[in-house]
Amino acid sequence: MVVDGLAARLDQLRSALPASVKLLAVSKGQPPEVIRAAVALGLRSFGESRLQEAQAKQGALGDLEPLDWHFIGRLQANKARGVLRHFGTIHSVDSLELAQRLGRIAAEEGLSPAVFLQVKLRPDPSKGGFDPETLRQQWPELAALAPLRPVGLMTLAPLGLASDGRLALFRDCAALAAELGLGELSMGMSGDWPEAVEAGSTWVRLGGALFGSRQM
């Protein structure tokens, strides 16, 4: 059972992560009882990428103290309102148009979500994100989209990129965030978090390294 060994894996990760780096437990594909076990071990921040799956889990865990839910999947425009209602942080805002839609709906709903702007720093047909130059040009508009709160940048390394290539990519993302005055960096997953941490990541998104294989 995945819960077996969870405490040991979490202890190992906590000992390896600097105090400046926050652990986002990627709970997509995990049932509510596994999240409940993680909460008992002190975790509060969980990442999901499918709205319906997350809604069901949030309902099943409604007896707990409010948890810190992060949306980490590609966000379709027609799911924007539902995601805003169920997540306090969104890691995958990949265009000005999506940000404008989120800002408008957030204002209607009386919400002030934290958002990470997803950037695409290397060619990769399977991933979206702002081109860095486009982000620089559109940044004044993005920064003014209250009540959205742009807090940082998020990036994903292309599959097959070697360790030194991942480190260079993450450092480029950190430099761009510093240029824009953004303090948070959502970089690094189970296969590349050490390079992301070395480059200055403040949030690592860990699923397999924490929970093992998915159960749903």
Residue pairs with C-beta under 8 A, 6 or more apart in sequence:
2 30
2 34
2 211
2 212
2 213
2 215
3 33
3 34
3 37
5 212
6 34
6 37
6 38
6 41
6 210
6 211
7 41
9 209
9 210
9 211
9 212
10 38
10 41
10 43
10 210
13 23
13 206
13 209
13 210
14 23
16 194
17 23
17 197
17 204
18 197
20 202
21 197
21 201
21 202
21 203
21 204
22 45
22 202
22 203
22 204
23 43
23 45
23 204
23 206
23 210
24 45
24 46
24 47
24 70
24 72
24 186
24 203
24 204
24 205
24 206
25 35
25 38
25 43
25 45
25 46
25 47
25 206
25 207
25 210
25 211
26 46
26 47
26 48
26 72
26 189
26 205
26 206
26 207
26 210
26 211
27 34
27 35
27 38
27 46
27 47
27 48
27 57
27 207
27 211
28 47
28 48
28 49
28 50
28 53
28 54
28 72
28 73
28 207
28 214
29 207
29 214
29 215
29 216
30 207
30 211
30 214
30 215
30 216
31 57
31 215
31 216
32 56
32 57
32 60
32 61
34 211
34 215
35 46
35 57
35 61
36 61
36 64
38 46
38 210
38 211
39 61
39 64
39 67
44 67
44 68
45 67
45 68
45 69
45 70
46 67
46 68
46 69
46 70
47 70
47 71
47 72
47 91
47 205
47 207
48 54
48 57
48 69
48 70
48 71
48 72
48 73
48 87
49 71
49 72
49 73
49 74
50 73
51 71
51 79
51 82
51 83
51 86
53 216
54 69
54 71
54 86
54 87
55 82
55 86
58 67
58 69
58 86
61 67
68 88
68 89
69 86
69 87
69 88
69 89
70 87
70 88
70 89
70 90
70 91
71 83
71 86
71 87
71 89
71 90
71 91
71 92
72 91
72 92
72 205
73 92
74 92
74 94
74 128
75 83
75 90
75 92
75 93
75 94
75 98
77 97
77 98
77 101
80 98
80 101
80 102
80 105
81 105
81 109
83 90
84 90
84 102
84 105
84 106
84 109
84 111
84 113
85 109
85 111
87 113
88 113
88 114
89 113
89 114
89 115
89 116
89 151
90 102
90 113
90 114
90 115
90 116
91 115
91 116
91 118
91 154
91 186
91 203
91 205
92 116
92 118
92 154
93 99
93 102
93 115
93 116
93 117
93 118
93 150
94 117
94 118
94 120
94 128
94 129
94 130
95 128
95 130
96 138
96 141
96 142
99 115
99 117
99 142
99 145
99 148
100 145
102 113
102 115
102 145
102 148
103 145
103 146
103 147
103 148
106 112
106 113
106 147
106 148
107 146
107 147
111 147
112 146
112 147
112 148
112 149
113 147
113 148
113 149
114 149
114 151
115 148
115 149
115 150
115 151
116 150
116 151
116 152
116 153
116 154
116 184
116 186
117 130
117 135
117 142
117 150
117 152
117 153
117 154
117 182
118 128
118 129
118 130
118 153
118 154
118 155
118 156
119 129
119 130
119 131
119 132
119 135
119 153
119 154
119 155
119 173
119 176
120 127
120 128
120 129
120 130
120 131
120 155
121 129
121 132
121 155
121 169
121 172
121 173
121 176
122 157
122 158
122 161
122 169
123 158
124 156
124 158
126 158
126 159
127 156
127 158
129 155
129 156
130 138
132 172
132 176
135 142
135 176
135 180
136 179
136 180
139 180
142 150
143 150
150 182
151 182
151 183
151 184
152 177
152 182
152 183
152 184
152 185
152 186
152 202
152 203
153 173
153 176
153 177
153 180
153 182
153 184
153 185
153 186
154 185
154 186
154 187
155 169
155 170
155 173
155 186
155 187
156 189
157 165
157 166
157 169
157 170
157 192
161 169
163 192
163 195
166 192
166 195
166 196
167 195
167 198
167 199
170 185
170 187
170 188
170 195
170 196
170 198
170 199
170 200
170 201
171 199
171 200
173 185
173 187
173 199
174 185
174 187
174 199
174 200
174 201
177 183
177 184
177 185
183 202
184 202
184 203
185 196
185 199
185 200
185 201
185 202
185 203
186 201
186 202
186 203
186 205
187 196
187 199
187 201
187 203
187 204
188 194
188 195
188 196
188 197
188 201
188 204
188 205
189 204
189 205
189 206
189 207
190 206
190 207
190 208
190 209
190 210
193 201
193 204
193 206
193 209
196 204
197 204
207 214
